[in-house]
Amino acid sequence: MRSNLIAGLDIGTANTCAVIGEVSVHERRPVLSILGVGQAPSGGLRGDLVTNIDEMTEAVRTAMSEAELMAGVGVDRVFAGIGGSRVWSMSSMGVVAIGEDEVARDDVERVHIVARAVALPPDREMVHAIPQEYKVDHQTGIKDPIGMSGVRLESEVFLVTCEITTSANITKAVNRAGYRVQELVLEPLAGARAVLTEDEREVGVAMVEIGANTTDVAAFHEGKIHHVAILPFGGDTLTADLMRGLAVPYREARTAKERHARAFAQMVDPRETVDLPGPAPGQLRSVACELIAHIVEQRLDEMFGIVQRDLQDHGVLHKLGAGVVLTGGSAAIPGVVELAQQIFASPVRLGVPAEGLAGLADTVGRPRFAVGAGLALWGSDRFAETGQGASTRTSGFVTKLGTWLKEFF
């Protein structure tokens, strides 16, 4: 039995979330006990562009400090999420001749190297190279080829690349906050790790994570990732529609979305109203909750329609035997699951981090914590596989002293 600390850091457009857990491994099966969770409003970001590295650093420091205070321990490294329009994904095939009569670990390593050997522009770097499945001679669908007889080994590898400046800015903000990045993880993959089950991945499922600025899509079938998309709309799109439709400031529109939004106008009593700021200072006016729901329903209908077409265009819509799992902050809007069921014409459920979690798991048991919890779970998987990736347990004083020294020098 081994145990150590894992930290996940989700730097979102609206909020930065940190999750600290202790991973215990028994017979290579990790269980992550949640110890602490921290949140802070994100700063220095406009969409997926970094506009102020100091504000971004402060958001990371605040979220991590809050999580460490709750956990009662300090960490020295994090698994950080990366996403946005500057991240691309693709599949690549590698082929090698099997060295001896049967596949050895060296053959698997060589076929991975061949599959990763793709030409990248000078401004891009590799984030992930995830083996999907193998083929030995004419036998397909192999998960682990070691020990199998044959002369030809093929491997399908899912590659994720990003702009060097994107990863560099994340790393710089984390370093300046007093930590270091253990690994950058594609946010849709992290979210899927937190809310999808192994059975769903095998039957076929799509995770749709509605973030503040983007909607992440990750589709799985037969246990492997088939498609990832990062679409340029999210909860902020709903807020902007309410701001225009209700003629209120952005902050009031966001409050109206969080407190009064419904995804189905028919769920709202036509007589129900809410007071919103009027045209004059200090003046209030009554607005029908049905109007708020109508605005939100129209935009969500359009957003889900775009996701559906994206899945269809990439040939995975008909493979979703387990349907769609919604997560992310805006997935908590009442009625969103029912609306999505109409659009996708398939089973839809709300995804919250739960499987593989223990300890204070209820603190992350909400859709908006999917990516943060998924990053920590990704780290626990890495620790179970390799024995590496966990943080060194430190006292709060040592952590803060290290942060101060880095900033001073």
GUFI-956344 format. One record per residue (C-alpha): residue number from 0; residue in three letters; x negated, y, z. Coordinates in pm, whole numbers, plus 32768, in hexadecimal, padded with zeros to 4 digits. Layout:
{NUM ALA {X Y Z}}
...
//
This chain:
{0 MET {8000 8000 8000}}
{1 ARG {7F72 8153 7F95}}
{2 SER {8005 82AA 7FCA}}
{3 ASN {7FA8 840A 7F67}}
{4 LEU {8039 855B 7F09}}
{5 ILE {80C8 85BF 7DB6}}
{6 ALA {8139 871D 7D51}}
{7 GLY {820F 877C 7C25}}
{8 LEU {821F 88E6 7BAD}}
{9 ASP {8330 895E 7ABF}}
{10 ILE {82E8 8ABF 7A43}}
{11 GLY {8437 8B1A 79AB}}
{12 THR {84A9 8C5C 7909}}
{13 ALA {8596 8CAF 7A28}}
{14 ASN {8507 8BEE 7B50}}
{15 THR {83C4 8B41 7BB1}}
{16 CYS {83FA 89FE 7C73}}
{17 ALA {82FC 8930 7D37}}
{18 VAL {833B 87D0 7DBA}}
{19 ILE {824A 871E 7EA7}}
{20 GLY {826F 85AE 7EF5}}
{21 GLU {81AF 848B 7F83}}
{22 VAL {8190 8360 7E9E}}
{23 SER {8179 8200 7F29}}
{24 VAL {811A 80E6 7E3E}}
{25 HIS {8167 7F7A 7E80}}
{26 GLU {8131 7E7C 7D69}}
{27 ARG {8106 7F9D 7C71}}
{28 ARG {8263 8026 7CB8}}
{29 PRO {8259 8191 7D2C}}
{30 VAL {8350 822E 7E1F}}
{31 LEU {833D 83A6 7E49}}
{32 SER {83A5 842F 7F9B}}
{33 ILE {8400 859E 7F72}}
{34 LEU {8356 8672 807D}}
{35 GLY {8389 87D7 800A}}
{36 VAL {842D 88AF 7F01}}
{37 GLY {83E4 8A1A 7EAE}}
{38 GLN {8480 8B17 7DC3}}
{39 ALA {8430 8C75 7D4E}}
{40 PRO {84BA 8D5B 7C3F}}
{41 SER {83D8 8D40 7B10}}
{42 GLY {831B 8E75 7AA5}}
{43 GLY {823B 8ED0 7983}}
{44 LEU {82FF 8E05 7884}}
{45 ARG {83DB 8E6E 7763}}
{46 GLY {8466 8D34 76CA}}
{47 ASP {8339 8C51 76A5}}
{48 LEU {8245 8D76 7683}}
{49 VAL {8167 8DDF 77A4}}
{50 THR {817D 8F59 77D2}}
{51 ASN {80DA 8F80 7929}}
{52 ILE {7FEE 8E78 79B1}}
{53 ASP {7FE9 8F1B 7B0B}}
{54 GLU {8163 8EFE 7B36}}
{55 MET {8158 8D98 7AB7}}
{56 THR {8046 8D48 7BB1}}
{57 GLU {810C 8DE0 7CCF}}
{58 ALA {823D 8D0C 7C78}}
{59 VAL {8167 8BD2 7C7D}}
{60 ARG {80C6 8C33 7DC8}}
{61 THR {8215 8C7F 7E6D}}
{62 ALA {82BF 8B3E 7DFA}}
{63 MET {8196 8A64 7E5B}}
{64 SER {816C 8B0D 7FAE}}
{65 GLU {82DC 8AD7 7FFD}}
{66 ALA {82C4 8967 7F9E}}
{67 GLU {8188 893A 806F}}
{68 LEU {8228 89E4 8199}}
{69 MET {8356 88FE 8184}}
{70 ALA {827A 87CA 8156}}
{71 GLY {8188 882B 826B}}
{72 VAL {805E 87D5 818C}}
{73 GLY {7F90 887C 807F}}
{74 VAL {7F39 87FB 7F24}}
{75 ASP {7E1C 8851 7E3C}}
{76 ARG {7EA6 87F1 7CE4}}
{77 VAL {7FEF 87E2 7C27}}
{78 PHE {8097 873A 7B02}}
{79 ALA {8111 8869 7A3F}}
{80 GLY {8220 8874 7936}}
{81 ILE {81EE 8900 77DA}}
{82 GLY {82FB 894C 76DA}}
{83 GLY {837D 8A56 75EF}}
{84 SER {8370 8A8B 747A}}
{85 ARG {81F5 8A6C 746F}}
{86 VAL {81FD 88F9 74C2}}
{87 TRP {821D 87FB 73A8}}
{88 SER {824C 8684 73A8}}
{89 MET {8220 8572 72A5}}
{90 SER {81EA 83FB 7281}}
{91 SER {80A4 836A 7201}}
{92 MET {803E 8209 719E}}
{93 GLY {7EEF 8163 71DB}}
{94 VAL {7E6D 801F 713E}}
{95 VAL {7D37 7F53 719B}}
{96 ALA {7CB3 7DF6 7161}}
{97 ILE {7CBE 7D18 7295}}
{98 GLY {7B59 7CD1 7305}}
{99 GLU {7B83 7B67 7378}}
{100 ASP {7C96 7A64 735F}}
{101 GLU {7D73 7B24 7450}}
{102 VAL {7DB9 7C8E 74A8}}
{103 ALA {7CCD 7D17 75AF}}
{104 ARG {7CDB 7E5E 7671}}
{105 ASP {7BCA 7EE8 7590}}
{106 ASP {7CAA 7EAE 745F}}
{107 VAL {7DC5 7F70 7505}}
{108 GLU {7CDF 8091 7559}}
{109 ARG {7C5C 809B 73F4}}
{110 VAL {7DB9 80A0 7359}}
{111 HIS {7E19 81BE 7440}}
{112 ILE {7CE8 8283 73D0}}
{113 VAL {7D46 824D 7263}}
{114 ALA {7EAF 82B8 72A0}}
{115 ARG {7E3B 83F5 7353}}
{116 ALA {7D49 8450 723C}}
{117 VAL {7E27 8553 7193}}
{118 ALA {7DAC 869F 710C}}
{119 LEU {7E0F 87C0 71EF}}
{120 PRO {7DF4 8934 71A0}}
{121 PRO {7CE1 89E2 7266}}
{122 ASP {7DE3 8A93 7341}}
{123 ARG {7E90 8952 73B6}}
{124 GLU {7E37 883B 74A8}}
{125 MET {7EBD 86E6 750B}}
{126 VAL {7FA0 86D4 763E}}
{127 HIS {801F 856C 762D}}
{128 ALA {7FD4 8430 756C}}
{129 ILE {80DC 833A 75EA}}
{130 PRO {80D3 81D3 7564}}
{131 GLN {822E 816D 74F0}}
{132 GLU {8211 8008 7474}}
{133 TYR {8120 7F1A 73C6}}
{134 LYS {8125 7E32 729D}}
{135 VAL {8049 7CFC 7282}}
{136 ASP {803F 7C80 711B}}
{137 HIS {81B2 7C6D 70C4}}
{138 GLN {823F 7C64 7225}}
{139 THR {82DA 7DB0 728F}}
{140 GLY {8369 7E45 73CC}}
{141 ILE {8245 7DDC 74AC}}
{142 LYS {8219 7E9A 75F3}}
{143 ASP {80CC 7E01 7660}}
{144 PRO {7FFF 7D50 7551}}
{145 ILE {7ED7 7CE5 762B}}
{146 GLY {7E9A 7B6F 760D}}
{147 MET {7F6A 7B40 74D0}}
{148 SER {7ECF 7A91 73A3}}
{149 GLY {7EAD 7B42 7257}}
{150 VAL {7DC8 7BF7 7165}}
{151 ARG {7E6F 7D4F 7145}}
{152 LEU {7EE1 7E37 725C}}
{153 GLU {7FBC 7F69 7222}}
{154 SER {8031 806B 731C}}
{155 GLU {8134 817F 730F}}
{156 VAL {80D0 82A8 73E8}}
{157 PHE {81A3 83D8 7440}}
{158 LEU {80C8 850F 742A}}
{159 VAL {810D 8661 74CB}}
{160 THR {803C 8794 7477}}
{161 CYS {804A 88FF 74E5}}
{162 GLU {7FA2 8A49 74A0}}
{163 ILE {7E61 8A6A 7567}}
{164 THR {7EC9 8BBE 75EE}}
{165 THR {800C 8B2A 767D}}
{166 SER {7F59 8A22 774B}}
{167 ALA {7E43 8B16 77A4}}
{168 ASN {7F37 8C13 7839}}
{169 ILE {7FE0 8B09 790E}}
{170 THR {7E91 8A89 7987}}
{171 LYS {7E16 8BE9 79D2}}
{172 ALA {7F4D 8C40 7A9F}}
{173 VAL {7F33 8AFD 7B67}}
{174 ASN {7DBE 8B2D 7BA4}}
{175 ARG {7DE8 8C95 7C14}}
{176 ALA {7EF9 8C26 7D05}}
{177 GLY {7DFA 8B41 7DAD}}
{178 TYR {7E41 89F1 7D0A}}
{179 ARG {7DD8 892F 7BD6}}
{180 VAL {7E98 887A 7AC8}}
{181 GLN {7E76 8702 7ADB}}
{182 GLU {7F3C 86CF 799B}}
{183 LEU {8022 8796 78B7}}
{184 VAL {8168 86DB 7875}}
{185 LEU {8268 8723 7767}}
{186 GLU {839C 87A2 781F}}
{187 PRO {84A1 86D1 7761}}
{188 LEU {83DF 8596 77BB}}
{189 ALA {83CA 8601 7927}}
{190 GLY {853E 864A 7937}}
{191 ALA {858D 84FB 7897}}
{192 ARG {84B0 844A 7995}}
{193 ALA {8582 84DA 7AAE}}
{194 VAL {86E5 849E 7A31}}
{195 LEU {86E0 8374 7941}}
{196 THR {86E4 8205 79A0}}
{197 GLU {861E 80F1 78F8}}
{198 ASP {8761 804F 787E}}
{199 GLU {87D1 8194 77DA}}
{200 ARG {8684 81BA 772A}}
{201 GLU {86A3 8059 76A3}}
{202 VAL {880B 8079 7629}}
{203 GLY {87D8 81D6 759E}}
{204 VAL {880C 8325 764A}}
{205 ALA {87D0 8497 7617}}
{206 MET {8774 8582 7732}}
{207 VAL {87E6 86EA 76FD}}
{208 GLU {8748 87D8 77F9}}
{209 ILE {87E0 8935 77EE}}
{210 GLY {86D7 8A1F 7873}}
{211 ALA {86DF 8B97 788B}}
{212 ASN {8644 8BE5 7739}}
{213 THR {8638 8A96 7686}}
{214 THR {86F8 8950 766F}}
{215 ASP {8617 881E 7671}}
{216 VAL {8683 86DE 75C4}}
{217 ALA {85DD 8589 75ED}}
{218 ALA {8674 8457 7541}}
{219 PHE {8610 82F2 759B}}
{220 HIS {8663 819F 7502}}
{221 GLU {85D8 8044 7543}}
{222 GLY {850F 80D1 7662}}
{223 LYS {8446 81CC 7596}}
{224 ILE {845D 833C 7547}}
{225 HIS {84EE 837A 73EC}}
{226 HIS {851E 84F0 73E0}}
{227 VAL {84CE 862B 74A7}}
{228 ALA {8552 8786 745B}}
{229 ILE {8537 88D4 750E}}
{230 LEU {8656 89B0 7495}}
{231 PRO {8652 8B2D 74C1}}
{232 PHE {8787 8B5F 759A}}
{233 GLY {87F0 8B1C 7700}}
{234 GLY {8895 8BB0 7832}}
{235 ASP {8819 8D0E 77E0}}
{236 THR {88DC 8CF7 769A}}
{237 LEU {8A1B 8CCA 7764}}
{238 THR {89BE 8DF0 7842}}
{239 ALA {8980 8ED1 7713}}
{240 ASP {8AD5 8E74 7683}}
{241 LEU {8B80 8EC8 77CD}}
{242 MET {8AC4 9012 77DF}}
{243 ARG {8B4C 9077 768A}}
{244 GLY {8CA3 8FDC 76AD}}
{245 LEU {8CE8 906B 7808}}
{246 ALA {8C2A 91B2 77D3}}
{247 VAL {8B63 918C 7915}}
{248 PRO {89ED 91A6 796A}}
{249 TYR {8918 906E 793F}}
{250 ARG {88FE 902E 7AB7}}
{251 GLU {8A78 9038 7AE2}}
{252 ALA {8AA6 8F56 79B4}}
{253 ARG {89B8 8E57 7A4D}}
{254 THR {8A75 8E65 7B97}}
{255 ALA {8BBF 8E33 7ADF}}
{256 LYS {8B2E 8D03 7A2E}}
{257 GLU {8AA9 8C67 7B6D}}
{258 ARG {8BE4 8CA2 7C3D}}
{259 HIS {8D0A 8C9E 7B4D}}
{260 ALA {8CA8 8BF0 7A09}}
{261 ARG {8D6C 8AC3 798B}}
{262 ALA {8D20 89FF 7851}}
{263 PHE {8E91 89C7 780A}}
{264 ALA {8F7E 8AF0 77FD}}
{265 GLN {90A0 8A01 783C}}
{266 MET {900B 89AD 7991}}
{267 VAL {904C 8B11 7A0A}}
{268 ASP {918E 8B99 7A9A}}
{269 PRO {91F9 8CB5 79AC}}
{270 ARG {9254 8D85 7ADE}}
{271 GLU {90F9 8D6B 7B79}}
{272 THR {9027 8EA9 7B69}}
{273 VAL {8ED9 8F27 7BEA}}
{274 ASP {8E64 9089 7C37}}
{275 LEU {8D42 9107 7B64}}
{276 PRO {8C9A 925F 7B54}}
{277 GLY {8D5E 9362 7A90}}
{278 PRO {8CE0 9477 79AB}}
{279 ALA {8CAF 9570 7AC8}}
{280 PRO {8BBE 953E 7BED}}
{281 GLY {8C6A 948B 7D0E}}
{282 GLN {8D9D 943E 7C3B}}
{283 LEU {8E21 92D9 7C1F}}
{284 ARG {8F02 923B 7B1C}}
{285 SER {8FB6 90EE 7B12}}
{286 VAL {8F4C 8FF6 7A07}}
{287 ALA {9005 8EB4 79BD}}
{288 CYS {8F37 8D7F 7A10}}
{289 GLU {8FD3 8CE7 78DA}}
{290 LEU {8F16 8DE7 7807}}
{291 ILE {8DCB 8D87 78AC}}
{292 ALA {8E14 8C17 786B}}
{293 HIS {8E74 8C5D 7702}}
{294 ILE {8D28 8D0E 76BE}}
{295 VAL {8C5E 8BF7 7762}}
{296 GLU {8D22 8AE3 76B4}}
{297 GLN {8CEE 8B79 755B}}
{298 ARG {8B76 8B98 7589}}
{299 LEU {8B4A 8A3E 7624}}
{300 ASP {8C19 89AA 7509}}
{301 GLU {8B28 8A46 740F}}
{302 MET {89F3 89D9 74D3}}
{303 PHE {8A66 886F 74EF}}
{304 GLY {8ABD 8872 737E}}
{305 ILE {8957 88D7 7329}}
{306 VAL {88CD 87C3 740A}}
{307 GLN {89B2 86C5 7364}}
{308 ARG {893F 872C 7206}}
{309 ASP {87D4 871D 7275}}
{310 LEU {8801 85B8 72F2}}
{311 GLN {88B9 855B 71B3}}
{312 ASP {87B4 85F8 70CE}}
{313 HIS {86A2 852C 717A}}
{314 GLY {8763 83E6 715B}}
{315 VAL {8798 83A0 72CD}}
{316 LEU {8902 8406 730C}}
{317 HIS {898D 82AF 72AF}}
{318 LYS {888F 8202 7392}}
{319 LEU {890D 829F 74D5}}
{320 GLY {89BF 8177 756D}}
{321 ALA {89A9 8210 76C9}}
{322 GLY {8A16 8365 764B}}
{323 VAL {8992 84B3 76CA}}
{324 VAL {890C 8521 781D}}
{325 LEU {892C 8695 786A}}
{326 THR {8844 8740 795F}}
{327 GLY {87A9 8894 79A0}}
{328 GLY {883A 89BD 7A5B}}
{329 SER {895D 8A09 7970}}
{330 ALA {89C6 889B 7969}}
{331 ALA {8A5D 88D9 7AC2}}
{332 ILE {8B6D 89BB 7A33}}
{333 PRO {8CBD 8914 7A7D}}
{334 GLY {8D53 886E 794A}}
{335 VAL {8C0E 8857 7885}}
{336 VAL {8C10 86DA 7883}}
{337 GLU {8D77 86CD 7804}}
{338 LEU {8D28 87C7 76F0}}
{339 ALA {8BF1 8705 7687}}
{340 GLN {8CBB 85C2 7673}}
{341 GLN {8D9D 8665 7574}}
{342 ILE {8C7B 86E5 74A4}}
{343 PHE {8BA1 85AC 74A6}}
{344 ALA {8CC4 84B4 74A6}}
{345 SER {8BF8 83D1 7589}}
{346 PRO {8BC4 8395 76FE}}
{347 VAL {8B33 84C4 77B2}}
{348 ARG {8AC1 84D9 791B}}
{349 LEU {8A16 85DB 79F6}}
{350 GLY {88AA 8585 7A3B}}
{351 VAL {880C 85CB 7B8E}}
{352 PRO {86BC 854A 7C11}}
{353 ALA {86FC 8415 7CE4}}
{354 GLU {8658 82D2 7C6F}}
{355 GLY {8500 8290 7D06}}
{356 LEU {8529 83A2 7E0B}}
{357 ALA {8533 838B 7F86}}
{358 GLY {84F9 8471 80AE}}
{359 LEU {85A0 85C3 807B}}
{360 ALA {8629 8554 7F2A}}
{361 ASP {876A 861A 7F5D}}
{362 THR {86A2 875E 7F44}}
{363 VAL {8663 871A 7DD3}}
{364 GLY {87AF 866E 7D8E}}
{365 ARG {882C 877F 7CA5}}
{366 PRO {8810 87A6 7B2B}}
{367 ARG {8731 88DB 7B41}}
{368 PHE {8621 8811 7BEE}}
{369 ALA {860D 870B 7ADA}}
{370 VAL {84C6 8785 7A41}}
{371 GLY {841A 87D2 7B8D}}
{372 ALA {8473 867E 7C20}}
{373 GLY {841E 85D5 7AD6}}
{374 LEU {82C1 866C 7AD9}}
{375 ALA {8285 85E1 7C36}}
{376 LEU {830D 848D 7BC7}}
{377 TRP {8228 8499 7A96}}
{378 GLY {8105 84CD 7B83}}
{379 SER {8174 83A9 7C5C}}
{380 ASP {817D 82CA 7B25}}
{381 ARG {801E 8339 7ACA}}
{382 PHE {7FA6 82EA 7C2A}}
{383 ALA {8049 8191 7C1E}}
{384 GLU {7FA3 8142 7AD0}}
{385 THR {7E46 81C8 7B0D}}
{386 GLY {7E23 821D 7C7E}}
{387 GLN {7DD1 8380 7C11}}
{388 GLY {7E89 84C7 7BFC}}
{389 ALA {7EEE 84F7 7D66}}
{390 SER {7E92 8627 7E35}}
{391 THR {7DAA 862D 7F5D}}
{392 ARG {7E66 8664 80A2}}
{393 THR {7DFB 87B3 8136}}
{394 SER {7E69 8898 824C}}
{395 GLY {7F26 89D4 81F4}}
{396 PHE {7E01 8AA5 8272}}
{397 VAL {7D06 89FA 818D}}
{398 THR {7DEB 8A26 8062}}
{399 LYS {7E27 8B96 80A7}}
{400 LEU {7CB2 8BD0 80E9}}
{401 GLY {7C5E 8B37 7F97}}
{402 THR {7D61 8C13 7EEF}}
{403 TRP {7CD3 8D4B 7F95}}
{404 LEU {7B6D 8CF6 7F31}}
{405 LYS {7BD3 8CBC 7DC6}}
{406 GLU {7C85 8E0A 7DB7}}
{407 PHE {7B6B 8EC6 7E69}}
{408 PHE {7A53 8E41 7D8E}}
//
